[in-house]
């Protein structure tokens, strides 16, 4: 009796099967390989991945010159690093065919200073290089620093008052910054003064709120008298030269005052004209800054030539170490007292020498010392020390392909570039460095600088192993080990059905859309509408769909002849999870003569369809596939409802026995994957109990 009843059902099963991107071989005509782009512009130091689409053959990659370097190559892409400015061609050779991409490498935009200490009323010229487009400049605090345009890529900044400001330059899509610190820089209104005996003048100091202390090196030549807090009067005495010093704000400012000797009437030349050449006998050097401890200092060298009546008083100036300081004449030369300008280049020492042009053996030297004080690192709090001890108390091991952070702690602000001007000056800034940058050398900008992660590419043997991470928190330093191992991959056949079910989405919305398209198509062709039936048609489709997901995701190719023994047909074209679409499925079915005939069958009355998308991921590895199954029956809903649950289950097993031979296995697949009407369309499977 059961067999006679079941014989009435005409079951046609339409299947759009699982397609896994890593294993499915397309049966359509293979498209020609092509590069993603034929022209690309990048800047020096940047990496770019050039994709080769539509290729399954072996590829030979090459570059035209050393302007660009290949970092990693596969049959589908190449990763290149821009080395220097210019052009280079990357070529992919497949057999006799060549595919080329021309790279234009440009210099990365940069600003000539990222940190600058600027004195009061002092100026400095900032410039940006490596750009050809317009640049936009701005400053965060115009009360501290003024900004004046010199050219399209140069601006002059001037310190207005003590404080800090950030100058920003936006050019070529980049934002460049210079942190400016304007320091209190007192200065005298005069650094040199010439007076006649008995005459007076005044010296004043500006750029400070402190009270200065005045002194003179020779009271008989120059005497001083304080007028107010910032000004003193100087009075010339006898002929000679003296230094008036002003000590204020930890600095000593000097003014050289020369008191002229009232010349006596020149004697009339004797009739015999007994003039003779007078040689230089001595040179004396002094410096306005004996020790240069501020980058903004502009020292001046003073030379006195003796005797005063030397015929040729011209001097030649030299520096023993131009990398530290250079020297050049300043003001009037060939006089009794002369000056030279010192330009400081870097820290160190240099011997400044002044020699007589008339006799190079007559010379004087002065040792110039440039020594900027170092900033001592801050001592972190006990709480931050304990937190860093907690992080470094263990060693870390991670998969090379794992994008997740291996350290995450919001108590710290991790930074991986020690001298970066953008790094904030906060107590919780922790600088992290690696003993082996081939294993770990990642920027800490991931997740707002509160975590560290790994993204070294390459996959070479030198990218795996153990490196020492050094954490520097002010003056507190700790270390730990990081071991990066090669990704072992995934044994897909070991992934359980339960895991796949948890990653599978039941797209009932897609299934309903296909059902609507099929009924519209039937009506246009003079057929009646099909009725949705759940207990038999939909469950039969769900069982086969679940089987296809579990087998196909384990790298078993989906074959067109599956279910062939049950009077069903399959479409032998894969549909990936990325481009699956109800309209696409419908088009594939009606373009197949067999499936079109089944859809337009006049005797068909009931219908059920399931559309499953599976996206498996364990955080590192991902695999995606889609399976669509439809069941069409010639029995109406009342006829199917007249059967018992046991009869329906046995009928489903009879339909799919080539894939699911037992009711026990059928129940398991349905419990894991099947979602009856009203169930949520999520990755979490609903459980249905079948007697």
C-alpha positions as CSV (number, residue, x, y, z in Angstrom):
1,X,0.0,0.0,0.0
2,X,2.9,2.4,0.9
3,X,4.7,1.6,-2.3
4,X,1.4,2.2,-4.3
5,X,0.9,5.6,-2.7
6,X,4.5,6.7,-3.2
7,X,4.4,5.6,-6.8
8,X,1.9,8.4,-7.4
9,X,4.5,11.0,-6.6
10,X,6.6,12.3,-9.5
11,X,9.7,13.8,-7.9
12,X,11.9,16.0,-9.9
13,X,14.9,17.4,-8.1
14,X,16.7,20.4,-9.5
15,X,20.2,21.0,-8.0
16,X,22.6,23.9,-8.1
17,X,25.5,22.4,-6.1
18,X,28.3,23.3,-3.9
19,X,31.2,25.2,-5.4
20,X,34.3,25.8,-3.5
21,X,36.7,28.4,-4.9
22,X,39.8,26.4,-4.2
23,X,38.7,23.2,-5.9
24,X,36.0,23.8,-8.6
25,X,37.1,23.5,-12.2
26,X,35.0,25.7,-14.5
27,X,33.4,23.9,-17.4
28,X,33.0,27.2,-19.4
29,X,35.6,28.5,-21.8
30,X,38.6,29.8,-19.9
31,X,39.0,33.6,-20.2
32,X,42.3,35.1,-21.3
33,X,44.7,36.1,-18.5
34,X,45.1,39.9,-17.8
35,X,46.7,42.2,-15.4
36,X,44.5,44.2,-13.0
37,X,46.2,47.4,-14.3
38,X,48.7,48.4,-17.0
39,X,49.8,51.6,-15.3
40,X,50.4,52.4,-11.6
41,X,51.9,55.3,-9.7
42,X,53.4,54.6,-6.2
43,X,55.9,56.4,-3.9
44,X,59.3,55.2,-2.8
45,X,59.1,52.7,0.1
46,X,55.6,51.6,-0.6
47,X,54.5,48.0,-1.5
48,X,51.9,47.2,-4.2
49,X,50.3,43.9,-5.1
50,X,49.7,43.5,-8.8
51,X,47.1,40.9,-9.6
52,X,47.0,38.6,-12.6
53,X,43.4,37.6,-13.3
54,X,42.1,34.6,-15.2
55,X,45.3,32.6,-15.0
56,X,45.9,29.0,-13.9
57,X,49.3,28.5,-15.6
58,X,52.9,29.0,-14.4
59,X,54.0,32.6,-14.6
60,X,57.5,34.1,-14.8
61,X,57.7,37.6,-13.3
62,X,60.5,40.1,-14.1
63,X,61.3,43.8,-13.7
64,X,63.0,46.1,-16.1
65,X,65.4,47.8,-13.6
66,X,66.3,48.3,-9.9
67,X,63.8,51.1,-9.4
68,X,61.4,48.4,-8.2
69,X,62.0,45.1,-6.4
70,X,59.9,41.9,-6.4
71,X,59.1,40.8,-2.8
72,X,56.8,37.9,-3.4
73,X,55.5,36.2,-6.6
74,X,52.8,33.6,-7.3
75,X,50.8,32.5,-10.4
76,X,48.1,35.0,-9.6
77,X,49.9,38.0,-8.2
78,X,53.2,39.7,-7.5
79,X,54.1,42.0,-4.6
80,X,56.6,44.7,-5.5
81,X,58.5,47.4,-3.4
82,X,59.3,50.8,-4.9
83,X,63.0,51.4,-4.3
84,X,63.8,54.8,-6.0
85,X,62.3,57.5,-8.2
86,X,61.8,56.8,-11.8
87,X,60.0,54.3,-14.0
88,X,60.0,50.5,-14.2
89,X,58.1,47.8,-16.0
90,X,56.9,44.6,-14.4
91,X,56.3,41.8,-16.9
92,X,54.4,38.5,-16.4
93,X,55.4,35.9,-19.0
94,X,53.0,32.9,-19.6
95,X,54.4,30.7,-22.3
96,X,55.0,33.0,-25.2
97,X,52.6,35.7,-24.1
98,X,53.8,38.7,-22.0
99,X,51.7,41.1,-19.9
100,X,53.2,44.4,-18.8
101,X,52.5,47.0,-16.2
102,X,54.4,50.3,-16.2
103,X,55.1,51.7,-12.7
104,X,55.9,55.4,-12.1
105,X,57.8,55.8,-8.8
106,X,57.7,59.1,-7.1
107,X,59.5,60.4,-4.0
108,X,57.4,60.3,-0.9
109,X,56.5,63.8,0.4
110,X,58.6,65.0,3.3
111,X,59.2,68.1,5.3
112,X,62.7,69.3,6.1
113,X,62.1,69.4,9.9
114,X,59.7,67.4,12.0
115,X,60.8,68.9,15.4
116,X,62.1,72.5,15.8
117,X,63.2,74.6,18.8
118,X,62.7,78.2,17.9
119,X,63.8,81.3,19.9
120,X,61.8,84.3,20.5
121,X,61.6,86.5,17.4
122,X,63.8,83.9,15.6
123,X,62.8,82.7,12.2
124,X,63.3,79.5,10.3
125,X,62.3,78.4,6.7
126,X,60.4,75.1,6.4
127,X,60.1,73.4,3.0
128,X,58.4,70.3,1.6
129,X,59.9,68.1,-1.1
130,X,58.7,65.2,-3.2
131,X,55.5,66.9,-4.3
132,X,54.5,68.6,-7.6
133,X,50.9,69.7,-6.6
134,X,49.8,72.5,-4.5
135,X,50.5,72.4,-0.7
136,X,48.4,73.8,2.1
137,X,50.0,75.1,5.3
138,X,48.5,75.9,8.6
139,X,49.7,76.3,12.2
140,X,47.8,75.3,15.4
141,X,48.6,78.4,17.4
142,X,49.2,81.7,15.7
143,X,49.9,83.4,19.0
144,X,53.0,81.3,19.4
145,X,54.2,81.1,15.8
146,X,53.6,83.2,12.7
147,X,53.5,81.8,9.2
148,X,54.6,83.6,6.0
149,X,54.6,82.2,2.5
150,X,57.9,82.3,0.6
151,X,57.0,80.0,-2.3
152,X,54.6,77.2,-3.1
153,X,56.7,74.8,-1.1
154,X,58.4,77.1,1.4
155,X,57.2,79.0,4.4
156,X,59.0,81.1,7.0
157,X,58.0,80.7,10.7
158,X,58.8,83.1,13.4
159,X,58.6,82.6,17.2
160,X,56.2,85.1,18.8
161,X,56.1,84.0,22.4
162,X,57.0,81.0,24.6
163,X,54.8,77.9,23.9
164,X,54.2,75.0,21.5
165,X,52.5,74.7,18.2
166,X,52.1,72.2,15.4
167,X,52.6,73.2,11.7
168,X,50.7,71.1,9.3
169,X,51.4,70.8,5.5
170,X,48.9,68.9,3.3
171,X,50.4,67.9,0.0
172,X,50.0,65.1,-2.5
173,X,47.3,63.5,-0.3
174,X,49.7,63.3,2.7
175,X,49.7,65.2,5.9
176,X,53.1,66.3,7.2
177,X,53.7,67.9,10.6
178,X,56.4,69.8,12.4
179,X,56.2,70.2,16.2
180,X,57.6,73.7,17.1
181,X,58.7,74.7,20.6
182,X,59.3,78.4,21.1
183,X,61.7,79.0,23.9
184,X,62.3,82.1,25.9
185,X,65.3,83.7,24.1
186,X,66.5,86.9,25.7
187,X,68.7,89.1,23.5
188,X,70.5,92.5,23.7
189,X,69.5,95.4,21.5
190,X,73.2,95.7,20.5
191,X,76.1,93.2,20.3
192,X,78.8,95.7,19.4
193,X,79.1,99.4,20.0
194,X,81.8,102.1,19.3
195,X,82.0,105.3,21.5
196,X,84.2,108.3,21.8
197,X,85.7,108.9,25.3
198,X,83.1,110.4,27.7
199,X,80.1,109.4,25.6
200,X,77.2,107.3,26.8
201,X,74.7,104.9,25.3
202,X,72.2,102.3,26.6
203,X,71.9,98.6,26.4
204,X,68.5,96.8,27.0
205,X,67.5,93.1,27.1
206,X,64.2,91.8,25.7
207,X,62.5,88.4,25.4
208,X,62.6,87.6,29.1
209,X,60.6,88.2,32.3
210,X,63.7,87.7,34.5
211,X,65.8,90.5,36.0
212,X,69.3,90.6,34.4
213,X,72.7,91.1,36.1
214,X,75.1,93.5,34.3
215,X,78.9,93.5,34.5
216,X,81.9,95.0,32.6
217,X,85.2,93.4,31.9
218,X,87.1,96.7,32.3
219,X,85.6,99.5,34.4
220,X,88.3,101.9,33.3
221,X,87.3,101.5,29.6
222,X,83.5,101.1,30.1
223,X,81.4,101.8,33.2
224,X,77.8,100.7,33.7
225,X,74.8,102.2,35.5
226,X,71.4,100.4,35.9
227,X,68.5,102.5,34.7
228,X,65.6,100.1,35.1
229,X,64.9,96.3,35.2
230,X,65.9,95.7,31.6
231,X,68.2,98.6,30.7
232,X,71.6,99.9,31.8
233,X,73.7,102.9,30.7
234,X,77.2,102.4,29.5
235,X,79.8,105.3,29.6
236,X,83.1,105.3,27.6
237,X,86.3,105.9,29.6
238,X,89.8,105.6,28.2
239,X,90.5,104.2,24.8
240,X,90.3,100.4,24.4
241,X,87.8,97.6,24.2
242,X,85.6,96.0,26.9
243,X,82.9,93.4,27.1
244,X,79.6,94.2,28.9
245,X,77.9,91.0,30.0
246,X,74.2,90.5,30.8
247,X,73.3,87.3,32.7
248,X,69.6,86.4,32.4
249,X,67.5,83.2,32.2
250,X,70.6,81.0,32.5
251,X,72.3,82.7,29.5
252,X,75.1,85.2,29.2
253,X,74.6,88.0,26.6
254,X,77.6,90.1,25.6
255,X,78.2,93.4,23.9
256,X,81.7,94.4,22.8
257,X,82.2,98.2,23.3
258,X,85.1,99.9,21.7
259,X,86.2,103.3,23.0
260,X,88.0,105.2,20.2
261,X,91.3,106.8,20.8
262,X,91.2,110.5,19.9
263,X,93.7,110.6,17.0
264,X,96.5,113.0,17.2
265,X,97.1,115.2,14.3
266,X,98.9,113.2,11.7
267,X,102.6,114.2,11.3
268,X,103.5,115.8,8.1
269,X,105.5,113.4,5.9
270,X,109.2,113.9,6.0
271,X,110.8,115.1,2.8
272,X,112.7,111.9,2.5
273,X,109.4,109.8,2.6
274,X,110.7,107.1,5.0
275,X,107.4,104.9,4.8
276,X,107.8,101.2,5.5
277,X,105.7,97.9,5.5
278,X,104.4,96.9,8.9
279,X,103.6,93.1,9.3
280,X,100.9,91.6,11.6
281,X,102.5,90.2,14.7
282,X,99.6,88.8,16.7
283,X,95.9,87.8,16.4
284,X,93.6,87.3,19.3
285,X,90.2,85.4,19.1
286,X,87.2,85.4,21.3
287,X,83.7,84.0,20.8
288,X,80.2,85.2,21.8
289,X,79.2,81.6,22.8
290,X,82.1,79.6,24.4
291,X,79.8,76.6,24.6
292,X,76.9,76.2,22.3
293,X,74.1,74.3,24.1
294,X,71.1,75.5,22.2
295,X,70.3,74.7,18.5
296,X,69.1,78.3,18.0
297,X,72.4,79.9,19.1
298,X,74.1,82.0,16.4
299,X,77.7,82.5,17.7
300,X,80.0,85.2,16.4
301,X,83.9,85.0,16.4
302,X,85.8,88.2,17.2
303,X,89.4,88.8,16.1
304,X,91.8,91.5,17.1
305,X,94.8,92.2,14.8
306,X,98.0,93.7,16.2
307,X,99.7,96.0,15.7
308,X,96.9,98.4,14.8
309,X,99.1,100.0,12.2
310,X,99.8,96.7,10.4
311,X,99.8,97.4,6.7
312,X,97.5,94.4,5.7
313,X,95.1,93.3,8.4
314,X,93.0,90.9,6.2
315,X,92.4,87.5,7.7
316,X,91.5,84.0,6.3
317,X,89.0,81.9,8.3
318,X,88.9,78.1,8.4
319,X,87.1,75.3,10.3
320,X,88.8,72.0,11.2
321,X,85.4,70.2,11.1
322,X,82.8,71.6,8.7
323,X,80.4,68.8,9.7
324,X,80.2,70.5,13.1
325,X,80.5,74.2,12.2
326,X,81.5,76.4,9.3
327,X,82.9,80.0,9.4
328,X,82.6,83.0,7.1
329,X,83.7,86.7,7.3
330,X,81.1,89.1,8.7
331,X,81.0,92.9,8.3
332,X,84.1,95.0,7.5
333,X,87.4,93.2,7.0
334,X,90.9,94.3,7.0
335,X,90.4,96.4,10.2
336,X,91.9,96.3,13.7
337,X,88.9,94.4,15.0
338,X,87.0,91.9,12.7
339,X,84.1,89.5,13.0
340,X,83.2,86.1,11.5
341,X,79.9,84.3,11.4
342,X,79.7,80.7,12.8
343,X,77.1,78.4,11.3
344,X,76.4,75.3,13.6
345,X,75.7,72.1,11.7
346,X,75.7,69.4,14.4
347,X,77.0,68.4,17.8
348,X,80.8,68.0,18.3
349,X,83.8,70.2,18.3
350,X,85.7,72.2,15.7
351,X,88.8,74.4,15.7
352,X,88.2,77.8,14.2
353,X,91.4,79.4,12.9
354,X,92.0,83.0,11.7
355,X,95.3,83.5,9.8
356,X,97.0,86.6,8.4
357,X,96.7,86.8,4.7
358,X,100.0,88.6,4.7
359,X,101.8,85.9,6.7
360,X,100.0,82.5,7.2
361,X,102.3,81.6,10.1
362,X,100.7,84.4,12.2
363,X,97.4,82.8,13.3
364,X,95.1,82.1,16.2
365,X,92.7,79.2,17.0
366,X,89.6,78.8,19.1
367,X,88.0,75.5,20.1
368,X,84.3,75.6,19.5
369,X,82.2,73.0,21.4
370,X,78.6,72.2,20.4
371,X,76.9,70.1,23.1
372,X,73.1,70.0,23.3
373,X,71.8,68.6,26.6
374,X,70.0,65.2,26.4
375,X,66.5,64.8,27.7
376,X,66.4,62.2,30.4
377,X,63.6,59.6,30.0
378,X,60.7,59.9,32.4
379,X,60.2,57.5,35.2
380,X,56.8,55.7,34.8
381,X,54.4,55.1,37.6
382,X,54.4,52.0,39.7
383,X,51.1,50.9,38.2
384,X,52.4,51.2,34.6
385,X,55.6,49.3,35.6
386,X,53.4,46.5,37.0
387,X,51.3,46.4,33.9
388,X,54.4,46.1,31.6
389,X,55.7,43.3,33.9
390,X,52.5,41.5,33.4
391,X,52.7,41.7,29.6
392,X,56.4,40.6,29.4
393,X,56.1,37.9,32.0
394,X,55.3,35.4,29.2
395,X,56.5,34.6,25.7
396,X,54.1,34.6,22.7
397,X,53.6,32.2,19.9
398,X,51.4,32.9,16.8
399,X,50.4,31.7,13.4
400,X,52.0,33.8,10.6
401,X,48.7,34.2,8.9
402,X,46.7,35.2,12.1
403,X,45.6,38.8,11.7
404,X,44.4,39.1,15.3
405,X,46.5,41.0,17.9
406,X,48.8,38.9,20.1
407,X,48.9,41.7,22.7
408,X,46.1,44.1,23.5
409,X,46.2,46.5,26.5
410,X,44.3,49.8,26.7
411,X,46.6,51.0,29.5
412,X,49.4,51.6,27.0
413,X,49.9,53.6,23.8
414,X,52.2,51.3,21.8
415,X,54.6,52.9,19.3
416,X,57.1,51.2,17.0
417,X,59.1,54.3,15.7
418,X,61.2,55.8,18.5
419,X,62.0,59.2,16.8
420,X,58.6,59.7,15.2
421,X,57.6,63.4,15.7
422,X,53.9,62.3,15.8
423,X,54.5,60.2,19.0
424,X,52.7,61.8,21.9
425,X,54.7,62.8,25.0
426,X,52.6,60.8,27.5
427,X,53.6,58.6,30.4
428,X,51.9,55.5,28.9
429,X,53.7,55.6,25.5
430,X,55.5,52.3,25.2
431,X,58.0,52.0,22.3
432,X,58.2,48.4,21.0
433,X,61.2,47.2,18.9
434,X,62.1,43.8,17.4
435,X,65.6,42.2,17.3
436,X,64.6,40.6,14.0
437,X,62.5,42.9,11.7
438,X,62.1,40.0,9.2
439,X,60.0,38.1,11.8
440,X,58.2,41.1,13.3
441,X,58.2,44.8,12.3
442,X,54.6,45.9,12.3
443,X,53.1,49.3,12.9
444,X,51.2,49.7,16.1
445,X,48.5,51.9,14.6
446,X,46.2,48.8,14.5
447,X,43.3,49.3,16.9
448,X,44.3,52.9,18.0
449,X,47.8,51.9,19.2
450,X,46.5,49.7,22.1
451,X,47.5,46.4,20.5
452,X,50.3,44.6,18.6
453,X,49.7,42.3,15.7
454,X,51.6,40.5,12.9
455,X,51.5,41.2,9.2
456,X,54.9,40.3,7.8
457,X,54.3,38.9,4.3
458,X,56.7,37.0,2.1
459,X,56.4,33.5,3.5
460,X,60.1,32.9,3.2
461,X,62.1,30.9,5.8
462,X,63.5,34.1,7.3
463,X,60.0,35.2,8.2
464,X,59.5,32.4,10.7
465,X,61.4,31.9,14.0
466,X,61.8,33.7,17.3
467,X,62.6,37.4,17.9
468,X,63.1,39.4,21.1
469,X,60.6,42.3,21.6
470,X,61.9,45.2,23.7
471,X,59.3,47.4,25.5
472,X,60.6,50.8,26.5
473,X,58.4,52.7,28.9
474,X,60.3,55.9,29.7
475,X,63.3,54.7,31.7
476,X,61.8,51.3,32.3
477,X,62.7,48.5,29.8
478,X,61.4,44.9,29.6
479,X,61.7,42.1,27.0
480,X,59.9,39.0,26.0
481,X,60.0,36.5,23.1
482,X,57.7,36.2,20.1
483,X,57.8,33.0,18.0
484,X,56.1,33.1,14.6
485,X,55.4,29.7,13.0
486,X,54.4,28.8,9.4
487,X,50.7,28.3,8.9
488,X,50.1,24.5,8.8
489,X,46.9,24.9,6.8
490,X,43.6,23.2,7.6
491,X,42.7,19.5,7.2
492,X,39.2,20.1,5.8
493,X,38.2,16.5,6.0
494,X,38.5,16.9,9.8
495,X,35.9,19.7,10.0
496,X,32.7,18.3,11.5
497,X,29.2,18.6,10.1
498,X,28.3,20.5,13.3
499,X,30.9,23.1,12.6
500,X,29.8,23.5,9.0
501,X,26.2,23.8,10.0
502,X,27.1,26.6,12.5
503,X,28.7,28.5,9.5
504,X,25.7,27.9,7.1
505,X,23.1,30.6,6.4
506,X,19.6,29.5,5.2
507,X,18.7,32.1,2.6
508,X,15.0,31.7,2.7
509,X,14.6,35.2,1.1
510,X,16.6,33.9,-1.9
511,X,14.6,30.7,-2.0
512,X,11.3,32.6,-2.0
513,X,12.5,34.9,-4.8
514,X,13.4,31.9,-7.0
515,X,10.0,30.4,-6.2
516,X,8.3,33.6,-7.3
517,X,10.4,33.7,-10.6
518,X,9.4,30.1,-11.4
519,X,5.7,30.8,-10.9
520,X,5.9,34.0,-13.0
521,X,7.6,32.0,-15.7
522,X,5.0,29.2,-15.5
523,X,2.1,31.7,-15.8
524,X,3.7,33.4,-18.8
525,X,3.9,30.0,-20.5
526,X,0.2,29.1,-19.7
527,X,0.8,27.0,-16.7
528,X,-0.8,27.1,-13.2
529,X,1.0,28.3,-10.1
530,X,2.9,25.8,-7.9
531,X,2.2,25.6,-4.2
532,X,4.9,25.7,-1.6
533,X,5.0,22.4,0.4
534,X,7.2,22.1,3.4
535,X,6.9,18.6,5.0
536,X,8.1,16.7,1.9
537,X,9.4,19.0,-0.9
538,X,11.3,21.5,1.2
539,X,12.7,18.8,3.6
540,X,13.9,16.6,0.7
541,X,15.7,19.6,-0.8
542,X,17.2,20.6,2.6
543,X,18.5,17.0,3.1
544,X,20.3,16.9,-0.2
545,X,21.5,20.5,0.2
546,X,23.0,19.7,3.6
547,X,24.8,16.6,2.2
548,X,26.3,18.7,-0.7
549,X,27.5,21.4,1.8
550,X,29.2,18.8,4.0
551,X,30.8,16.9,1.1
552,X,31.7,19.9,-1.1
553,X,33.3,21.9,1.6
554,X,35.7,19.0,2.2
555,X,37.1,19.5,-1.2
556,X,34.9,16.9,-2.9
557,X,34.2,18.1,-6.4
558,X,30.5,18.6,-7.1
559,X,29.5,16.3,-10.1
560,X,26.5,16.9,-12.4
561,X,25.4,13.2,-12.3
562,X,24.6,13.1,-8.6
563,X,21.0,11.9,-8.0
564,X,20.8,10.8,-11.6
565,X,19.4,7.4,-10.5
566,X,16.4,9.2,-9.0
567,X,15.0,10.8,-12.1
568,X,16.5,14.2,-11.2
569,X,18.9,16.4,-13.1
570,X,21.7,18.8,-12.0
571,X,23.2,21.9,-13.4
572,X,26.9,21.4,-13.8
573,X,28.0,25.0,-13.3
574,X,29.4,26.2,-10.0
575,X,28.0,29.3,-8.2
576,X,30.3,30.8,-5.6
577,X,29.1,32.4,-2.4
578,X,30.4,35.8,-3.6
579,X,28.2,36.0,-6.7
580,X,25.3,33.7,-6.1
581,X,22.0,35.4,-6.9
582,X,18.4,34.2,-7.2
583,X,18.1,35.6,-10.8
584,X,21.3,33.8,-11.8
585,X,20.0,30.5,-10.4
586,X,16.7,30.9,-12.2
587,X,18.5,31.8,-15.5
588,X,20.7,28.7,-15.3
589,X,17.7,26.4,-14.8
590,X,15.5,27.8,-17.6
591,X,18.5,27.8,-20.0
592,X,18.8,24.0,-19.4
593,X,16.4,22.1,-21.7
594,X,15.8,19.3,-19.0
595,X,15.3,21.7,-16.1
596,X,13.1,24.0,-18.2
597,X,10.9,21.0,-19.1
598,X,10.7,20.1,-15.4
599,X,9.7,23.6,-14.4
600,X,7.0,23.8,-17.0
601,X,5.6,20.3,-16.3
602,X,1.8,20.6,-16.5
603,X,1.3,17.9,-13.9
604,X,3.5,19.6,-11.2
605,X,1.5,20.9,-8.3
606,X,3.8,21.4,-5.2
607,X,7.3,22.8,-4.8
608,X,10.1,23.2,-2.2
609,X,13.5,24.9,-2.5
610,X,16.4,25.5,-0.2
611,X,19.3,28.0,-0.7
612,X,22.3,27.5,1.6
613,X,25.4,29.6,1.8
614,X,28.3,28.3,3.9
615,X,31.2,30.5,5.0
616,X,33.6,28.6,7.2
617,X,36.3,30.5,9.1
618,X,38.4,29.8,12.2
619,X,39.8,33.3,12.3
620,X,42.6,32.6,9.9
621,X,41.3,30.2,7.2
622,X,38.1,30.7,5.2
623,X,36.2,28.7,2.7
624,X,32.9,29.5,1.0
625,X,30.4,27.6,-1.0
626,X,26.7,27.7,-2.1
627,X,24.2,24.9,-2.7
628,X,20.7,25.3,-4.1
629,X,18.2,22.4,-4.3
630,X,14.6,22.4,-5.6
631,X,12.0,19.5,-5.4
632,X,8.9,19.5,-7.6
633,X,6.0,17.0,-7.1
634,X,2.9,16.1,-9.0
635,X,1.0,15.4,-5.7
636,X,-1.1,18.3,-4.3
637,X,-0.8,19.4,-0.6
638,X,-3.8,17.4,0.5
639,X,-2.4,14.3,-1.0
640,X,0.9,14.7,0.8
641,X,-0.8,15.6,4.1
642,X,-2.6,12.2,3.9
643,X,0.7,10.4,4.3
644,X,2.1,9.6,7.8
645,X,5.4,11.2,8.9
646,X,7.1,7.8,8.7
647,X,5.9,7.4,5.0
648,X,7.2,10.9,4.1
649,X,10.6,10.2,5.8
650,X,10.9,6.9,4.0
651,X,10.0,8.6,0.7
652,X,12.7,11.3,1.2
653,X,15.3,8.6,1.9
654,X,14.2,6.8,-1.2
655,X,14.7,9.9,-3.2
656,X,18.2,10.8,-1.9
657,X,19.4,7.3,-0.9
658,X,22.5,7.6,-3.2
659,X,23.7,10.4,-0.8
660,X,21.8,9.7,2.4
661,X,21.0,6.0,2.6
662,X,19.4,5.8,6.1
663,X,16.7,7.6,8.1
664,X,19.2,8.1,11.0
665,X,21.6,10.0,8.8
666,X,18.6,12.0,7.3
667,X,17.4,13.0,10.8
668,X,20.9,14.2,11.6
669,X,21.3,16.3,8.5
670,X,17.8,17.9,9.0
671,X,18.4,18.5,12.7
672,X,21.6,20.4,11.8
673,X,20.6,22.3,8.7
674,X,16.8,22.4,8.2
675,X,15.0,25.6,9.2
676,X,11.2,25.3,9.1
677,X,9.0,28.3,8.1
678,X,9.3,31.0,10.7
679,X,12.8,30.1,11.8
680,X,15.4,32.8,11.9
681,X,17.7,32.9,8.8
682,X,20.9,32.9,10.7
683,X,24.0,30.8,10.9
684,X,22.7,29.1,14.0
685,X,20.8,26.0,12.9
686,X,17.3,25.3,14.3
687,X,16.7,21.8,15.5
688,X,13.6,19.9,14.2
689,X,12.6,16.6,15.8
690,X,11.5,13.9,13.4
691,X,9.9,10.7,14.8
